[in-house]
Every structure is written in C-alpha cells, then in structure tokens.
Amino acid sequence: MPGGFVLVVGPSGAGKDTLIRLARAALADEPRYVFPARLVTRPPSAHEENEELCEAAFAQGEATGGFALSWRAHGLGYALSAETLALARAGRVVVANVSRWVVAEKRARLPAVTVVAVTAPPELPSRRLVARGRRGGERAIRAEPSRRRP
C-alpha cells in the first residue's frame, strides 16, 4: 500500500496536538502509522511534544536537506526529519501537525498528502494560548467580537 503524509492544520490552540495524541493511541497497534515528534526551536511543553532544536541546527538542516519539510511561524523554526520522507516512500503514513501556510508547497513536494483541518470557535484557541503563556492569546481575546446583539 502506498504511504504518504497526513498534515494536520489549524490555528494555534484549536486542539491539533490533542487529536494527534488520540489518533496515536487509537492506532497504537497499527505499525503503518507514524507520529513523529516535530523539531522546534523551543523546548517541549506540557501542551506540545517536540524535540528541541537550536537555531544553528535548524539553519543547517534547512541548508543541507536534513528535513522532509520545514517552516517558520511565530518567530520559531519547525521541521520534520528527512527520515519521515523515507518512511512515507516505504509505505508508512506520517501524521504531523504543520503550518497551514505550507500545505500547497508540501503537496507539490511530498508523496500522497492528505490535509486535516482542525477548527474551533475563535475564543477557544485564544483562551488556550493565554493559559499556555503564549504570545498573541491575550490580544486575540481582547479583539474577540462581542456576542451582544444591538
């Protein structure tokens, strides 16, 4: 069976990592599915499992083709190792949280890309980001449209 990528996209705080954790648990006995840790230029947290990568290592990985895919968002570097591309080509299905802004490019470069878009009411991601101490969450809550009717 052909492998490929399932790219999970949506706004920060919408629940992408939670859905991926649930899928990983549900597919634990299915060796065809792979849930790689993202490489990120920040330490892991209780809300996001990732492998920390310093800026120099990220820049080197991008320059030398050390990543299957990489992107920048919110001032940070994100990547999936080159091994994930080899796994997909060998028939495995790689499931990963990526930026929605890189999907078109990745569809052109990666084998068999499926996109899962996660959505949530605007106030939910904002509150989650505030709870995590992430930039932009407070601003998003203040900018939230009023629910009062005129």
Secondary structure, DSSP 8 states (H G I E B T S, - for coil): ---EEEEEE--TTSSHHHHHHHHHHHTTT-TTEE---EEESS---SS--EEE--HHHHHHHHHHT-EEEEEEETTEEEEEEHHHHHHHHTT-EEEEE--GGGHHHHHHHSSSEEEEE----THHHHHHHHHHT-TTHHHHHHHS------
